[in-house]
Amino acid sequence: MTWMIVFLVIGGALALGRIAMSLNQLRKRKVDDWDTKLIERLRRSGTDPFAVYEVDFFLAMPSEDVARRVAQALSTEGFATDVRPVADSSTHPFSVHALRPMQLNADGIQAISSRLREIAASTGGRYDGWAPGKVATPPA
């Protein structure tokens, strides 16, 4: 009888663990799903999936000093960066624009978005997404 109770407790714990892992995966998928939906929308509107675009990523920062440090760090990772003041925000008065030429594919955009979310969270900032710019290199 006690073995039956032990097996039920272990089975219940495994089931709860599995449920928790599934919920965590769903939460992550919702965050990154915005990138996929935007890329799909751009492609439906005629964006060439093979062209290399200048993709502009946006981070809102709590101070100019933090914004300049983040911009410098992103520059070493291959981004062209600039820092701009934002007049209508009291909590994040500076914006870092990080420009990188790349194809609009979900995996690449999601990887960069995830990295920028981590940077923003660690510096008290906020990741505000991305926008495609002009075609940097037309497809061959």
N, C-alpha and C positions, 0 to 999 in steps of 0.2 A: 504494500500500500504506500509506503514512504517513497519507494522508487517511482511509483506512478506520479506522485506529487512533484518530485524532483524533475522528471521528464516534462511535465506540464509547465513548470516554471522556466526551464531552459527553453522549451519551445516557444513560450510566450515572449521571452526576452529576445530570441532570434527574430520572431515576427515583428516586434516593435523596432528592432534595429533596422530591419529591411524597410519598414515603412518610413523611418526617419531618413534613410539614405535616398529613398525615392523622392521624398518631399524636397530634400536638399538639391537633387538634380533638377527637379522641376523649377525651383526658384532660380537656379543659375540659367536655365534655358530661357526663362522669361526675360531676364536682363539682356542676354545676347540676341534674343529674337528680334529686337528692334533693328539691329544691324542687317540681319537677313531680310527682313521685310522691306527696308529701304532699298537695298540692292535689287531685290526683285521688282520693286516699283520703278526704279531707274531703268532697269532693263526693259520692262514693258513699255516705257515711254520712249524707247529708242536708243538708250545708251549702249555703246559698243562694249561688250564684255571683254574684248581682247585688247582694248586700248589701255594705255597707262595714263592715269589721271593724277593731277595734283590734288591730293586729299588733305583737307585742312581739319585738324583735330583741335578741339577747344577745351581748355581747362580754366576754371574760375579759381582765383587764388586770394587768400586773405590779406596779403600785403605785397608791396612791390618787391621787397627783398626776397620773399619766398618765391614769387613769380620769376624773378631773374635767376634764382638758383635752379628752379625746375627747368626753365628754358635752357640754361647752360647744360644741365644733365641730358636733356633731350637732344641737344646739338651734338653731343658726343655719341648718341645713338643713331645719327644719320638724319635727323629732322632739321629743316630750316625753321627757326623759331623767331618770334617777336613777342614783346610784352606791350599790352595796350591798357590804358586806364578805362574803367567802366563807370560812367557817371551815375547810373541809376541803381547801383548795388552798394549797400552799406556793409554787408557781411563779406562780400567777395569783390572788392573794388578793382581788381586787376585780372586781365585775361591773358592767358598764354595761348598763342596760335602755333601749332606745330604742323608744318607742311611736309608731306612725304609723297614722292611720286610712286604710284602703285596701281595694280589692277584692282578692280572692284570685285573681290571675291570674299565670300563670307568668312572663311577661315582666317585669312590675313587681317581683315578689319576687326574681327572678334578678338584676335590675339592682341592687337594693338590697343583696342578699347579696354580689354581686361588689364593690361599693363598700365594704362593711363588712369584707370579707376584706382588701382593700388597706389600709384604715385599721389593722386589727389587725396585719397583717404589718409595717407601717411603725413601729408603736409597741411591738413586742415582745409584743403580745397575741395573742388567739385569737378567731376568730369562732365562736360556738357555735350558730348557727342562729336559728330563729324559732318563734313559736307564735301561733296566732290567739286573740284574746280575745273579748270580747262584741261583739255587733253595735253599731256606732257609729251607723249610719243605716240603717233598713230601706229596702228598695227601694220606689220609688213605684208 
